[in-house]
Amino acid sequence: MPSLHGASASQLDTQSQGSPHQLAGNLAKTKEEEDDMEQRSEFLLRKQEVKEAQKAYMLRHPELGDIMADYLQLILHRKPEDVYAFTAEYFSL
């Protein structure tokens, strides 16, 4: 370990934190991480808002649960090869 005796404050600061280039890289990384956390937080908030709106809609339209249950039961019973075509036909009736 190098002796700190006789080192200036700026030398000590540079030794403990790295070069100015490293510091700039660390600051950029920290800013990226902060932006990522903020974006994730906004995503989670929006996700919760969407879930609540969907739940409220489902509560106002209980027939949706019956329709989906009927559709799932029929598709699992018939096991069509082309699920998309079956679904299009089912909901076009």
C-alpha positions, 0 to 999 in steps of 0.5 A: 500500500503506498504511503499517503505521507506528503501527498496533496489533497488533490492526489489523495482525491484522485487516488481514492476516486480514480481518474477524471475519465473514470469519474465521468464514466461512473457519473454517466452510469449512475445517471443511466441507472437513475433513468432506468429506475425512474422509467421502471417506476413509471412503468409499474405505476402505469401497469397498476393503473391499467390493471385497476381500470381493467378490473373496474371494467370487468366489474361493470360488465360481469357478462365478460367473465361468462363469455370468456369462460364459455370460449375457453371451455369450448376451445379446450373441448374442441382443441382446434388446430388453428386457434386464431381461425376458431376464435375469429369464427367464435366471436363473429357469430 
